């Protein structure tokens, strides 16, 4: 019986061998099919992804419509840097790489001399500058005109007003304009109490701009003394403060041309006449204007100012050229 059982077991095992071989073959076919499908699926995914990625690279701002009615000057800005926000075109917010390489001013030890040299330049350059802002009503209109005309400018901002309207400072910065320092209060009795208070006003304004831009290490390097850097009852104090500011890497600038918008020139015709009178004899001009809340005539005059300077062969610059 034992032998017969063993024989019976051996026969049974032999009968199972073909079936097991058949099962292994089926499993192999199944695994091969699965792997083939997986490879095809992965290949299709990568092909589709690359096509989508290529499209995104070329139209990374296509989610917002591009304004069609822009000037020829404004159209020189790459299309991928134009998006509609509210009622005007803005350059897209800078990437971290752009901020580091282009839009954060860099210290220039020769800046003061280069600014002085502008007054003697024979190249027709126009630096449009706006003091005392930002303001809720005037600054947006100024920015709209500059954007439509494709003109860069420099804004000498007041720190207290920066804290009131940080979004306007951010907008001006995002649209490629230079943000410069005009003190914190613009109150002469506060600013010009001492050398220390002048420096304090500069630092407080710079901190306000840093907060508005969200860039902790942002430095402006450029200051415009309220009332100008020379003359007047505070002339000695201003001169003493220049060394202190210079030790911090700060350069100051005045102007050699103005529209008279802070001197009672309250019509477009009067501002145009003042501009032409004060620019006479100069090729490179730093134009003083204001974007405070009572300067609607400045807004009204600005297109004519830009058009006139273009007709005279001027190129528009801001102080990113120096810093």
C-alpha positions as CSV (number, residue, x, y, z in Angstrom):
1,X,0.0,0.0,0.0
2,X,2.8,2.4,0.8
3,X,4.4,1.8,-2.5
4,X,1.1,2.1,-4.3
5,X,0.5,5.4,-2.5
6,X,3.8,6.7,-3.5
7,X,3.3,5.7,-7.1
8,X,-0.1,7.3,-7.0
9,X,1.4,10.5,-5.6
10,X,4.1,10.5,-8.3
11,X,1.6,10.2,-11.0
12,X,-0.5,13.0,-9.6
13,X,2.5,15.3,-9.4
14,X,3.5,14.5,-13.0
15,X,0.0,15.3,-14.1
16,X,0.3,18.8,-12.5
17,X,3.5,19.8,-14.2
18,X,2.0,20.8,-17.6
19,X,-0.7,22.8,-15.8
20,X,1.9,24.7,-13.8
21,X,4.0,25.4,-16.9
22,X,0.8,26.7,-18.6
23,X,0.1,29.0,-15.6
24,X,3.7,30.4,-15.7
25,X,3.3,31.1,-19.4
26,X,0.0,33.0,-18.8
27,X,1.6,35.0,-16.0
28,X,4.5,36.0,-18.2
29,X,2.2,37.1,-21.0
30,X,0.1,39.1,-18.5
31,X,3.1,40.9,-17.1
32,X,4.5,41.6,-20.5
33,X,1.2,43.2,-21.5
34,X,1.0,45.3,-18.4
35,X,4.5,46.6,-18.9
36,X,3.9,47.4,-22.5
37,X,0.7,49.4,-21.6
38,X,2.6,51.2,-18.8
39,X,5.5,52.2,-21.2
40,X,3.0,53.5,-23.8
41,X,1.1,55.4,-21.1
42,X,4.3,57.0,-19.7
43,X,5.5,57.9,-23.1
44,X,2.2,59.6,-24.0
45,X,2.3,61.5,-20.8
46,X,5.7,62.9,-21.4
47,X,4.9,63.9,-25.0
48,X,1.7,65.7,-23.8
49,X,3.6,67.4,-20.9
50,X,6.3,68.7,-23.2
51,X,3.8,70.2,-25.6
52,X,1.9,71.9,-22.7
53,X,5.2,73.1,-21.1
54,X,6.3,74.5,-24.5
55,X,3.0,76.4,-24.8
56,X,3.2,77.7,-21.3
57,X,6.8,79.0,-21.8
58,X,5.6,81.1,-24.8
59,X,2.4,82.4,-23.2
60,X,3.0,82.5,-19.5
61,X,0.9,85.6,-19.1
62,X,-1.8,84.6,-21.6
63,X,-4.3,84.1,-18.8
64,X,-5.0,87.8,-18.9
65,X,-5.8,89.6,-22.2
66,X,-3.1,91.8,-23.7
67,X,-4.2,95.4,-24.4
68,X,-4.2,96.1,-28.1
69,X,-4.4,99.9,-28.1
70,X,-0.9,100.7,-27.0
71,X,1.6,103.1,-28.5
72,X,4.6,102.1,-30.7
73,X,6.9,103.0,-27.8
74,X,5.0,100.9,-25.3
75,X,4.9,97.9,-27.8
76,X,8.7,97.7,-27.5
77,X,8.1,96.0,-24.1
78,X,8.1,92.1,-24.7
79,X,4.5,90.8,-25.0
80,X,5.1,88.3,-22.1
81,X,5.6,91.3,-19.8
82,X,2.2,92.9,-20.6
83,X,-1.0,92.0,-18.7
84,X,-4.2,93.8,-18.0
85,X,-4.8,94.8,-14.4
86,X,-7.8,96.9,-13.7
87,X,-7.9,99.5,-16.4
88,X,-4.3,99.8,-17.5
89,X,-1.4,97.7,-18.7
90,X,1.3,96.7,-16.2
91,X,4.6,94.9,-16.5
92,X,4.3,91.6,-14.7
93,X,5.6,91.4,-11.2
94,X,9.4,90.8,-11.2
95,X,10.7,87.3,-10.6
96,X,13.2,86.9,-7.8
97,X,16.0,86.7,-10.5
98,X,14.9,90.0,-12.1
99,X,14.8,91.7,-8.7
100,X,18.3,90.7,-8.0
101,X,19.7,91.5,-11.4
102,X,17.9,94.5,-12.6
103,X,15.3,96.1,-10.3
104,X,17.1,96.5,-7.0
105,X,19.4,99.6,-7.3
106,X,23.1,98.8,-6.8
107,X,25.6,100.9,-4.9
108,X,27.7,103.0,-7.3
109,X,30.6,104.9,-5.7
110,X,30.8,107.2,-8.7
111,X,27.1,108.0,-8.7
112,X,27.5,111.6,-7.3
113,X,29.9,112.5,-10.1
114,X,27.8,110.8,-12.8
115,X,24.8,112.9,-11.7
116,X,26.9,116.1,-11.8
117,X,28.1,115.1,-15.3
118,X,24.5,114.9,-16.5
119,X,24.2,118.7,-16.3
120,X,27.1,119.0,-18.8
121,X,26.1,116.2,-21.1
122,X,25.7,116.9,-24.8
123,X,23.3,113.9,-25.2
124,X,19.6,114.8,-25.2
125,X,18.4,112.9,-22.1
126,X,15.2,113.6,-20.1
127,X,14.8,112.4,-16.6
128,X,11.2,113.0,-15.5
129,X,10.9,113.1,-11.7
130,X,7.9,113.4,-9.5
131,X,8.1,114.5,-5.8
132,X,5.8,114.4,-2.8
133,X,3.7,111.3,-3.6
134,X,2.2,108.9,-3.8
135,X,-1.4,110.3,-3.8
136,X,-4.6,108.4,-4.4
137,X,-5.9,110.6,-7.2
138,X,-2.8,111.9,-9.1
139,X,-0.2,109.1,-9.0
140,X,-2.4,106.6,-10.8
141,X,-3.1,109.0,-13.6
142,X,0.6,109.8,-13.9
143,X,1.4,106.1,-14.1
144,X,-1.2,105.5,-16.7
145,X,0.2,108.2,-19.0
146,X,3.8,107.0,-18.5
147,X,2.7,103.5,-19.3
148,X,0.7,104.5,-22.4
149,X,3.7,106.6,-23.6
150,X,6.3,103.9,-22.7
151,X,8.3,106.5,-20.6
152,X,10.3,105.6,-17.5
153,X,10.4,108.0,-14.6
154,X,11.7,108.5,-11.1
155,X,9.4,109.0,-8.1
156,X,10.9,110.7,-5.0
157,X,8.4,109.4,-2.5
158,X,7.5,110.6,1.0
159,X,7.6,107.8,3.6
160,X,4.3,108.7,5.4
161,X,2.5,108.7,2.1
162,X,4.1,105.4,1.1
163,X,2.6,103.9,4.2
164,X,-0.8,105.3,3.2
165,X,-0.6,104.0,-0.4
166,X,1.8,101.1,-0.6
167,X,0.1,99.5,-3.6
168,X,0.8,102.6,-5.7
169,X,4.5,102.4,-4.8
170,X,4.5,98.7,-5.7
171,X,2.8,99.5,-9.0
172,X,5.3,102.2,-9.9
173,X,8.1,99.8,-9.1
174,X,6.5,96.9,-11.0
175,X,6.2,99.1,-14.1
176,X,9.9,99.8,-14.1
177,X,10.1,103.2,-12.5
178,X,12.8,104.2,-10.0
179,X,11.7,104.7,-6.4
180,X,13.8,107.3,-4.7
181,X,13.8,109.0,-1.3
182,X,12.3,112.3,-0.4
183,X,12.3,111.9,3.4
184,X,9.5,110.6,5.7
185,X,7.4,113.6,6.7
186,X,8.2,116.4,4.2
187,X,7.8,118.8,7.2
188,X,10.8,121.1,7.2
189,X,10.7,121.8,10.9
190,X,11.0,118.1,11.6
191,X,13.5,117.2,8.8
192,X,15.9,120.0,9.4
193,X,16.2,120.0,13.2
194,X,19.7,118.4,13.0
195,X,21.9,116.2,10.9
196,X,20.6,113.2,12.8
197,X,17.0,114.0,11.9
198,X,17.8,114.3,8.2
199,X,19.4,110.9,8.3
200,X,16.5,109.5,10.4
201,X,14.0,110.9,7.8
202,X,15.9,109.1,5.1
203,X,16.0,105.8,6.9
204,X,12.3,105.9,7.9
205,X,11.3,106.5,4.3
206,X,13.6,103.7,3.1
207,X,12.0,101.3,5.6
208,X,8.5,102.3,4.4
209,X,9.5,101.6,0.8
210,X,10.9,98.2,1.8
211,X,7.7,97.3,3.5
212,X,5.6,98.4,0.5
213,X,7.7,96.4,-1.9
214,X,8.1,93.4,0.3
215,X,11.9,93.4,-0.3
216,X,13.8,93.5,3.0
217,X,17.2,94.5,1.6
218,X,15.9,97.2,-0.7
219,X,18.0,100.3,-0.8
220,X,17.3,103.4,-2.9
221,X,20.7,105.2,-2.7
222,X,19.2,108.4,-4.1
223,X,17.8,111.3,-2.0
224,X,16.2,114.6,-2.9
225,X,16.3,117.2,-0.1
226,X,12.8,118.8,0.4
227,X,13.4,122.3,-1.0
228,X,16.6,121.3,-2.7
229,X,20.1,120.5,-1.4
230,X,21.4,124.1,-1.3
231,X,20.3,127.6,-0.2
232,X,17.7,128.7,2.3
233,X,17.8,128.9,6.0
234,X,18.9,125.2,6.3
235,X,21.8,125.4,3.8
236,X,24.5,124.8,6.4
237,X,22.7,121.9,8.0
238,X,22.1,120.3,4.6
239,X,25.8,120.6,3.7
240,X,26.8,118.9,7.0
241,X,24.4,116.1,6.4
242,X,25.8,115.2,2.9
243,X,28.8,113.5,4.4
244,X,26.6,111.4,6.7
245,X,24.4,110.3,3.8
246,X,27.4,109.6,1.7
247,X,28.9,107.4,4.4
248,X,25.7,105.3,4.0
249,X,26.2,105.2,0.2
250,X,23.5,107.8,-0.5
251,X,23.7,110.3,-3.4
252,X,21.5,113.4,-3.7
253,X,20.2,115.1,-6.8
254,X,18.3,118.3,-7.6
255,X,17.0,119.4,-11.0
256,X,17.8,121.8,-13.8
257,X,14.4,122.0,-15.4
258,X,10.9,122.4,-14.0
259,X,7.2,122.9,-15.0
260,X,6.5,125.2,-12.1
261,X,3.7,123.0,-10.8
262,X,4.6,124.0,-7.3
263,X,5.2,127.6,-8.1
264,X,1.7,128.6,-9.2
265,X,1.8,127.5,-12.8
266,X,-1.7,126.2,-12.9
267,X,-2.4,125.9,-16.6
268,X,-1.0,123.6,-19.3
269,X,0.3,126.6,-21.2
270,X,2.0,128.0,-18.2
271,X,3.7,124.7,-17.4
272,X,4.9,124.2,-20.9
273,X,6.3,127.7,-21.0
274,X,8.2,127.1,-17.8
275,X,9.5,123.8,-19.0
276,X,10.9,125.4,-22.2
277,X,12.3,128.4,-20.3
278,X,14.2,126.4,-17.7
279,X,15.5,123.7,-20.1
280,X,17.0,126.3,-22.5
281,X,20.7,125.8,-22.9
282,X,20.7,122.3,-21.5
283,X,20.8,119.0,-23.4
284,X,20.4,116.6,-20.5
285,X,17.6,117.6,-18.2
286,X,16.3,116.5,-14.8
287,X,12.7,117.7,-14.8
288,X,11.0,118.6,-11.5
289,X,7.3,117.8,-11.2
290,X,5.0,116.6,-8.4
291,X,2.3,113.9,-8.0
292,X,0.7,115.3,-4.8
293,X,-3.1,115.3,-4.6
294,X,-3.5,119.0,-5.8
295,X,-1.5,118.5,-9.1
296,X,-4.2,117.7,-11.6
297,X,-2.6,120.3,-14.0
298,X,0.6,118.2,-13.9
299,X,-1.5,115.3,-15.2
300,X,-3.1,117.4,-17.9
301,X,0.3,118.8,-19.0
302,X,2.3,115.5,-19.0
303,X,1.3,114.2,-22.4
304,X,2.2,117.5,-24.0
305,X,5.5,117.6,-22.1
306,X,6.4,114.1,-23.3
307,X,5.3,114.9,-26.9
308,X,7.3,118.1,-26.9
309,X,10.5,116.5,-25.6
310,X,10.2,113.7,-28.2
311,X,9.9,116.3,-31.0
312,X,13.1,117.9,-29.7
313,X,14.9,114.5,-29.9
314,X,15.1,113.6,-26.2
315,X,15.3,110.1,-24.9
316,X,13.7,109.3,-21.6
317,X,15.7,107.7,-18.8
318,X,15.4,107.0,-15.0
319,X,18.1,106.6,-12.4
320,X,18.4,102.9,-12.9
321,X,21.0,104.1,-15.5
322,X,23.3,105.1,-12.6
323,X,22.4,102.6,-9.8
